[in-house]
């Protein structure tokens, strides 16, 4: 408390004291008036002194308060002006009304009053369009990073320099560990027929290219085996590799182009995991996906994001049947240990899916187990095949509905998924949760979505069809497999449809499988009868093709009339027909399906990877044969398709 408040103590007690003095003086005057007059004069003097002292106190108090307020305002102005962060008051038009000295320093102006916020911080306008609330935002100004904190109700903006924190955070993220595995995915096929000198020379070239690549990007490379390397890097180097789109894939393929089969690599990378053990598992998983998609590509698992690079060449056909024999024996053992066997393909099944399911059914019968095929309904693609199968009562009784399959499936049941590996695409996804035993047999390139916890996976992207894989498995399930005519015909029909009558994606093993089926009574004439087109469907297909336009000179895109729904089979057939046109290297057909979704079928001659295009639209498939189902109108899907094509063309080019 100030000293003058201690020295002077004024209040009601003084008033009562003066009143008491006057009362006592009056009493004294009553008894002795001369002394009373003296006391009255003295009391009056004390009263006058108190009044003067009171006024002096009030004046000094007011002066003190005014001085203190002035000092506080001065200190406040000095403190606000010297704060290590900026304060801006703006009006309804987002124009500066007042700011402290920190703002003058960062915008390099003496005064920014009257300037729009979007002029001082150019990133605010884009931020406002993205986020209407606009609470917290980071922007870069004159090489520094600032955090903008908005208080919309007070129309106040705080600006903080977070450059050091941002730099430290970025450095922390960039230095996080990334683990990769590089594998020569077709070394055995390439080296077949080479002598030791040729093999060593070829490996020397490839190894030298891999070492140069590692040195260029600052990677630690360690050889694990003759065809596999481990790579240790950080996230900054991994981002550079992604920006280069893993140029090593193309370089290795080019230096071995003179060989009968060019060498291809598969690369799996992972980063963003909490511990090294998990990171190693993710890197191996990425490599497995790259191999499952046919090799010659890189797969990067970055946190929750999974990216694919490369994949420009077709999968190389494996010339040994060792894997087929091992898988067939494992499948036979699983069948023997199971109570029931439930076989299912993808929704809206085609001939390859039904044919492969019939082949697995035959394998189950050979080991003496009850097996059933899940079929939700007959669509135009399999209508004629199902009509043929209905002639065999024993066979047709093996087809059951998803509801019936749910009642049969238990923990000791075996679920065999054919012609797909995506849980969302199977005929009845709930069945996969009812059993712990799942087997996958598929010929599609592996996508990001994959059925988890499968006990046996047989995925070979080089194969023409799932029917080809199942046919090979049948030959090892039992020494003497005897197929019924309809069973053999169904398997051969699946191969015929997926290879476009042995014109696309065929290898030596495709013809060997077809030869085995032919020896078991498969009827090609019956297959051709099933593949015949109706005149009405042919006219519809012609109408779709009539609307085709060329894109990038070699791509045909046809958009069907949305008022006329088109079955998926007709969409696929239209894409096949477009591919036969002169000068067309890839074709896309977009049409409204009867179920309300928009179907897209993509085909190519091998110079363009249509699988990558369809994956960006939510689908998948093969390098030369892919599809997707999308929501929206056909015009919106067509616009998305063109945007994807533009993006891929800008990133790495559409054609090899």
N, C-alpha and C positions, 0 to 999 in steps of 0.2 A: 504493500500500500504506500502511496506517496507520502512524503514527510508532512506536507501541509494538512493532510487529512488527519494525521496524528496530533499535530499541534492545535488544530481547531476542531472542536467537536460541537457541532450545532445540531439541534433537534428540538423535540417537544419538551424535553427536560429543562431546557433553558427558558422556555415560555412559562412553565410551571414554577420555576425558580423565581422569575421576575414577579409573577403574580403573588407568590408567597411573601416576597420582599415588600410589595406595596401593602399587603394586608397587615403585616407586622408594623409597617411605618404608620398606617392609619391607627392601629391600636396604640402605638407609642404616643401619637399626637393626642389621642384622647386623654391620656394620663399626664403628658407633659409636652405641651405644644411646641416650645422652642426646639427641644431635641427632635420632635417629630418633623419639623420643617427641614432640619439638617439631614435627617435620614431620608426624607422625601427627595431632597436635592441629590443626595448620593445615589438613591435608587434610580432616579431619572437619568443620571449620568451613566450608570451601569446599563440601563435599557438602551440609551443612545449608542453606547459602545458596542453592545451586542448587535444592534441593527446594522451599524457600519461594518462590523466584522462579518456579519452574514452576507452583506452585499459584496464585500471583498472576496469572501470564500466562493461565491457563485461565479464572480468574474474570473478568478484564477482557475476554477474548475472548468469553465467553458473554454478558456484559453488552452488548458491542458488537453482537453478532449479534441479540440480542433487541431492542435499540434500533432497529437497521436494519430488522428485520422490521416493527416497529411503524410506522416511518416509511413503509415501502413500502405497508403496508396502508392507512395514512391517505391517502397520495398516490393509491393505486389507487381508493379509494372516492371521493375528490374528482374524479379524472379521469373515472371511469365515470359519476359523477353529473352531470358537466358536459359530457358528450359531445354533439355537435350532432345526434345521432340516438338513437332509442330502442332499448332492449333489453328483451325480455320473456322470462322463463322460465315455461313453462306445463306442466301435468300431462297425464295421459292423457285427462282429461275436458275438455281445452282451457280450463282455468281458470288465471288468473294466479297464479303462486307468488312471483315477484319481478319488479321492474322498476326502471329507473333514473329519475332525476328528469325526464328529457325526456318520458317518458310521462305523468307527473303534469301537465305543462303542457298537453299536447295534449288529454287527456281531461278536463281541468279538475277533477281530483280529487287530494286529498292522497295517497291510497293506493288503488290499484286491485287489490290482492291479494285473491284469491278471486272476482273478477268474471270471467264467461265472455268469451272473445275476441269472440264474436258480439255481445255487449252493447257492448263498447268500439268495435268496428268492424262496423257492421251489414251491410256488403257481403260479409263473409267467408263467411257461410252460403250465399248464392247462388253465390259463387265456388267453394265446396267442392262444391256439387251439379253445377256445370258441369265442374269439373276436379278429379278425385280426387287428383291429385298436389299441386296447389296450391303451386307454387314461388314465383312472383312475382305480385303483384297490386297494383292501384292503387285507392284509395278516397278519398272526399271526407269531411272531418270539419270542422265549424265553418268552412266556407268555404275550407279549405285542402286541398291534394291531397297524399296520402301514399302512398309506395311501401312495400309490405309484402313482406319477403323471409323466407321460412320455411326453417328447418333442422329438418326432421321428426325426424331421428335424435337430435339434441340437444334436441329440443322447445324450440327457441329461435326468437324472432321479432325481426327488425330492422325498425325503422320509420324511414323517412327522409322529410323534408319536401321534396317535388319541385315545389312550387307554381310557383316561378319558372321552372324548366326546362319544366314542363308548359305554363305560360302562353306562354313564348317559342316552344315547339314548335307550339302551337295557332295562335299569331299567324303563324308561318311558313307553316303549312298554309293558313290563311285568306287569306293575301296572295298565294298562288300564282296565276299568270295563268290566266284562262279566256277563250276566244274563242268567239264565236257568230255565226251568220248568220241573219238574219230575212228571209224572202222571201214576197211576195204570190204564192201559187202558182196563182191563177186570175184574174190581172188581165186578161188578154186576153178571157177568157170573160165576165167581169163588165162590162168596158167596151165590149163589142160592142154597137153600136147607140146608144151615148151620143154626144152632141155634146161639144165641147171644154169647155164650161162645166160640164156635168154630170160629166164625167170629172175635171176639176180639183177640183170640190167634193167628190166622193167620195174622191179621193186626199188632199185636205186633212184630211178627217175621220179617215181611217185613219192618216195621218202624225202628226196631233196626238195620237191615242191611243197610238201607238208612242213618241213623245217623252215623254209623261206617264209611261208605263210605265218608260222608261229613267231619268227623274229620280227616280221613286219608289224605285227600287232602287239608285241610284247607279251607273248604267252609262254608259260612254262609247259614244255612238252616232254612226256615220258612214255617210252614204248612199253606196252604191256605184253604183247605177243607179236607174231609176225604180221598180223593184219589189224592190230588194234593199238590205239594210243590214248593216253589220258592227258587232258589239257586242264591246267589251272590258270585262272585269270581273275580279273575283277569285273565289276559291272560296267565300268567305263569302257574296257576293252570289248566286252560283250556287246555293248551298244554300237561300237564301231563295226563289229562283225555283222550285226544286223543291218546297219546302214549299207555295208558293202554287199549285203544279200549273199554272204558266204561264197565269195568268188572262187574259193578253192575248189568247189564242186565242178565248175566249168573248166578251170585250169587243168585239173587232173584228167577230166574226160578228154580235153583237147590234146594233151601230150600223149595220150594212149589211143588216139583215134585211128592210128594206122594198124592197130591190132585187130584181130578178127572180132573180138568183143572189147570195147573200150572199158577201162577201169572206172568204176564209180565208187563214191564214198557215201557213207551215211554218218551224220553228225548229230549227237544229242547233247544239249546244253541245259543247265538248270542254275537258277539263282533265286535269291529271296527267301530261302528256307531258314528256319531257326537254328538248326544245327547241321554239322558236316555230314553226319550219317544220313539224315533225311535228304540232304542235297545230293549225296551220291546215289541214293535210290531214285530220286527224280531225274537225274542225268541218265541213269540206265533206262528208266521208263521212257524218256524222250528218245533214246536210241532205239528202243523196241518199237516205238511208234513209227520212227523213220523207216526201219526195216519192214514193219508191217504194211507200210504204204508203198513198198516197192523199192526202197533204197534211192540212192542218188539225190538225197535231199537232207536238209537240216531241220531239226525240230528244237525249239527253244521254249523251255518252261520258265517263265519269269513271274514269280509270285502266282497269281491266279490266271495270268495271261499265257496262252500257248500259241506260238507262231510257227508257220511252216515256210520254208524257203527251198527253192529248187524243184525237184521232181519233174524235170523236163523230159526224161527218157522213160521208156517202158521198162517194166520189171524184167529182169533176166530170168529165163526159164532154168530151173534147177534140173540138172541132168541125172541126178542120183535119186533113187527111190527109197533111200534109207529112212528119211524122215517120214514118208508115207507108211512104211512098214512099222516104225516105232509108234506112230500115232494110232494106227489100226489096232495094234496089240493092246495099247493103253485103253482105247475105247472099248475093246472087247472085254477087258477086265472090269471096267466100270459098269458095263451092261450086266455082267454076270452078278455083280454085287448089289444091283439095284432091284427094287420091287417092281416099279413101273417105269416105262420109258415114254416121255412125252416129247414129241418132235414138233417144232414150229418154225416157220419162216417169218418173213416180214409181212406187214399189212399190205393189202392189195397184192397178193402173191402173183408171180409170173411162172412161166414153165420151168425156169431154172430152180426156183424155190420149191415147187411141188415135186419136180423130178428128184431133187436132192433129198427131200423128205422121204420119198418112196424108197430111195436107196438105203437110207439109214434104217427105215422100217424093215427092209430085207435083212440087214445086218443083225438087227435085234431078234428077228425070227430064227436066224441061224444059231444064235446062242440060247434059244429057247425062252425068250422073255416076251412078256406082253408089251406091245408098243402101240401108240396112237399118234395120229397127226392132227394138230389143231388147225382148223379152218373156220374162219369167221363168216365166210360167204364166198359165193362164186362170182368172179368179175369177168368181163369180156376177154381178158388176156388168157384165162385158163378154162373158159367155158367148154371149148371143144375137147380139151384134154380130159376134163372131168366127165364129159359125155362118154369118152372112150373108157375111162376107168369104171364107170357105172356098170359096164358089161360084166365086170368081175365082182360078184357080191362079197366075197371074202375080203377083197382089197378095199372096196368102198366103205365097208363097215368099220374100217380102221380110222376113218375121218370123223372127228368129234368136234363139238363146239367148245369155245373157251370156258363156258359154264361147266360143261361135263369134265373138262380137263382140270378145273379147279377142285372138283370133288375127288378126283383120282390122285392128285399130286400131294405128296408128303415129303418129309425130310429125307427119306431113303429113295425117293424117286429121282430119276435122271432126266434132266431137261437138255435136249439137244437143239441148239439154235443153228439154222442153216441159212445161208445167203444174206446174212446181216450180222453185225456185231454191236449194234446200237440198241440199248434197252428200250428206248422210246419208239423203236420201229418194229418190234416183234408183235406177233398177233395178240398176245395177252401178257403185258409186262408183269402183272401180279403173280404169274406162275414162277417168275424168277425169284420172288421173295419167299415162296413156299418151300423151296428146296435149297440145299447147300451144294448140290451137285449139278454143275452147268458145264456143257461142252459147246464150243463154238467152232463151226466149220464154215469158212467164208473165203471168197476170192476178191473181195473189195479191198481197196487201200484203207488202211486204218485211219479213222477220224479221231477227233478229240474226245468225243463221247464213246465210251467203251463199257461193256458189261463187266462189272467188277466181280472179283472172287471166282472167276471161272477156273475149274480144276484142270481143264484141258482146252487148249486153243490151237486150232489148225487153220492158220490164215496164210494163204499164198497168193499174193497179187499177180504173180506171173500166170496163174491158171486162167483159162478161158472162161470157166464157169464153176460154180459149186458142184454141179453134176460131174464134172471131170474129176474133182478132188474125191467125191464120194465113190465114184467108180473105181479109182485106184485103191481106196480104203477097202472096198468090198473084196478085192482080189487077195488081200492079206487077212481079212477077217476069218475066212475059211479056205481050206485048200481047194475045194471044189464048189464054187458058188454057181448055182444054177438059177438064172433069172427067168421069170415069166415073160412072155412076149410084150405084154403091156408095161411091165416094170422096166424092161430094157428100152422100150420105145420112149417111155416118159423121161428116162435119163438122157437118151440121145436127143430128144426134143429140146431139153434144157441146154445142151451144148450147142445145138443148131441155132437156137434163137439168140443166144448170147454171142455167138461168133458170126452172126449174119450169114448163115449157111457156109461156115468155115472160111470166111473172107477176112475176118478181123480177129486179132489177138489169138492166133493159133500157133501152137508149137508142136514139136514131135510127139510130146506126151498127149496132146489133144487128140491126135489121130490114133494113137495107141489105145486110148480110152474108147474112142468111137469104134475102133476095130473090135475090141473086146465085146462091146455092146451088140455090135452087128453079128458077131458069132453066137451071141445068146438070143438071137431072134428079133432084134430091133428092126422095125419096119420103116424104112425111109419114106415109102409112099404114103403111109399113114401120117407121118410127120408133115409131109407137104400138104396133105389134105387138111390137117389142123391149122396150117399156116396160111391157107387161102384167105383172100380178102373178099368181103362183100362189096358189091357194086356201090351201095349207098355209102359205105365207109370210105371207099376210094374217092368218091365225089367230094365228101367232106374234107378228106386229106388234100385234095386238089384246091379247095377253097382256102385252106390254111396256107398252102404254099404260095398261092396267088398274092397274098399280102406280104410276102417276104421282101426285105430290103437288105442291101449290102452295107456292111460297116467295116471300116478299115480295109476295104477292097476285097478281103478274103473271108469275111464272116457274114453269114446269112442269118438274119433275125426275122422271124415270122411271128406276128401277134394276131391271134385269132379273134373273131368277133365275140365280145363278152356276152352277148345276148344268146349265143349258141354254145352251151356247155359241151366240152369235148372230153371223152374218157382218156385216162393216162396212156393207155395202149396206143390210141390214135395220135396222141401228142408225140410219143416216142417214134412211131412209124413215120410221122411227118418229118421229124429231125433226121431220121435215117435217109429219107428220100432227098431232102435238101442237100445232104452231104455228097450225093452222087452228081450234083450239078458241076459243070465245068468251072474251074477257078475257085471253088469253095473249099476252104481248108477246115472250117468249123461252122457248125449250125446250132442255132438256138430257137426253140419253138415255145411260145408262151400262150397259154390258153386257160380259160375258166373251166374248172372241173365240175362234175355233177355234185360233189360234196361241198361246194362253195369256196374251196381253196383255189389258188392259182398254181397250176403245174408248169414246170419248166423242164424241158429235156434238152440236153446238150450233147453234141457229138463232134468228134474231130478225127482227122486222119493221122494223128500222132505228132504233128508239128506244134500243137497247142495243147496245154494241159487244162482241159475243161473241168477237171475235178477241183482245182484251186478256185476257179470261178464260181462253181456251185457251192463250195464250202463257205465262201464269203456271203452267199445268199441264204445260208442255213442248211444246205444239202450236202451231197458228197457223191462218191462213185469212183470211176476209173479215170485214167489219163485221157482216154478217148471216148468214154461213155459215162455221163453223170446226169444227175437230176436233182431237183429240189421242189419243195412245196412251200409256198409263201402266202402271206395274208395281204389283202389289199386288192386293188383293181389291176387288170392286166397292163394298163398304161403305167401305173406306178411301179409295177415289177419290171417292166421294160426299161423305165428310166433308171431304176436301181442297177439293172444289168449293164446298161451302157456306162454308168458311173464306175462300176467295178472294172469293166474292160478298160476304161480310161486310166484308172488308178494302176492297174497291172501293167499297162503299156508304158506308163510313166516310170514305174519302179524298175522293171526288168525286161520289158518287151513282151508282146503277146506270142510271138513265134520264135522258134529256135533260129 
